[in-house]
Amino acid sequence: MSATPVAAAVRPLASESVDPGRSVAWWSEAWTLFVRSPLRWVLCGAALMLGMGALAMVPYAGALAAALLSPVFMGGWMLAAQRVHGGEALDAMRLFAGFRGRHLKPLLTLGAALAAGNVPHYAGHDPTATSLHVGHLIPIVIQRRLQLA
């Protein structure tokens, strides 16, 4: 019995138990990748933060675009780190690798899920005010329920 094309393309997530002491080794490995070209990593990180910050400053659409594109850029960051781990030099254009090939659709889907879960709201009270009364409790309770949802 052959698998359907969709089922063949989707691999189940594999999980494994890892010794907590392994975290020190992960940091050591990451540091090794960083020291190969620290200035490039810092410049790429600064450019990414400035770009995402500028995008997020655009009213309404900018925050949505930043939420959608964050996983794509982080995916590009991980692909760049994978290339550096393979012995290649860090290339700033690798940060855009998430926009190419099979990576874009799942990363945008993740970004859409993040954007949908990040809905801002305004409750209209000042928790530092000198006079709060029981009527202020209603929006606070609603905020808490939204936070737990």
N, C-alpha and C positions, 0 to 999 in steps of 0.2 A: 504494500500500500504506500503510495507516494504522498509526500506532504504537499499541501497547497503552496503556491508561491509566497503568499503572505506569511504562512506559518514557517516556511523555510527561511525567510528573511529575518524573522524576529527570533532572537536567541533569548532563552530564559536567563534571568539574572542569577548569577551564582554567588552564593555567600559562603564565607568561611570564617572560622574563628581564628583570630590572630592574637598572639601574645601581646599584652599591653606594652611590654618592654621594647617591642618593635618600633614604637613611635620615635625613640631616640635615633634609630637607624634611618627612619624616613627623613627626619630633620637633617641628619648628616648627609644623606644622599641629595636632598634638595639644596643644601649649602654647597655641595660639590658642583652642582649644576650652576648655581648662582655665581660662584667665584671664577668660573671660566670666562665670564664677560659681565662683571657687575654693573658697569656703566650702562651697557646696553639694556640690561634688565630694568634698571632704575629709570632710564629714559622711556622705555616702552611702558612701564607701569605709570609713570607720570603722564605720558601722552594719553593713555587709556583713561586715567582718572579725570584729567582735564576735559577730554572729549565727552565722557559720560556726564560729567558735571554740567558742561555747557548744554548738552542735550536735555538734561533734566530741568534746566532753567526755562525752557520754552513752555509756556502755559499749556496745560492739559495734554496736548499731543506729545510734548517732549517727555513727560513722565511716563507715558504709555510706551513710547519708542524706547526709552532707556530700559524699562522693564522687559520689553520684548527682546532687546538686543544684548542685554547683560549676559545671558547664557551663551549666546553666539560668540561674544568676545572672550568669555572665560574658556569656552571650548577651544578657541584659537590659541589662547594662552597655554592650555594643556598640550595641544598638538605641537606648539613651539617647544615646550619643555621636553616632549618626547623626542623631537628631532635633536635637541641639544644632548639629550641622554644617549642618542645614537651616534654622537660624535660630530655632528654638524655644528656650525657656528650659528648663533642666534641671529635671525633675520627679522626685522620689524614687520615685514609683510606676512610672516607666518602668523601674526596675531589675527589676520583676516582669513585664516584657513577655515574657520568655522562657517564662513559664507560660501564655501565651495564644496561640491561633491555631496556625499550622502549625509553629511553632518548638519546641514542647514535646517531641514524639516524637523527633526526631533528637537533640536536646540530652540527653534522658534516655538514649537509646541510647549516646551518647558517654560519659555518666556511668557507665553500666553497664559499658562497656568499661574505663574507668579504674578502677572498683571491682574488677573481676575481675583486673586486672593488679596490684593493690596488695594482696597477701596477706601479712599480717605473720606472722612465725615467730620462734621463740625457739631459739637454738642451745645455750644453757646453759654458756657458758664466759666467762671474764673475760680479755680480751686484755691487761689491765694487771696481771694476777696475777704474782707473783714466781716461780711454778713452773708453767710450761707444758711439756707433754711431747708426744710424737708422737701420743698418743690424741686430743689436741685438734685435730689436723689434719683429722680426718674431718668434723666439722661445719663447719669453715672451708672445706674443699673443696666440701661440699654447698652452702653459702651462695654461694660463687663461681659454681657451676654454675647455681643458681637466678637469680643476678644476670644471668648472660649469656644465659639462656633467653628 
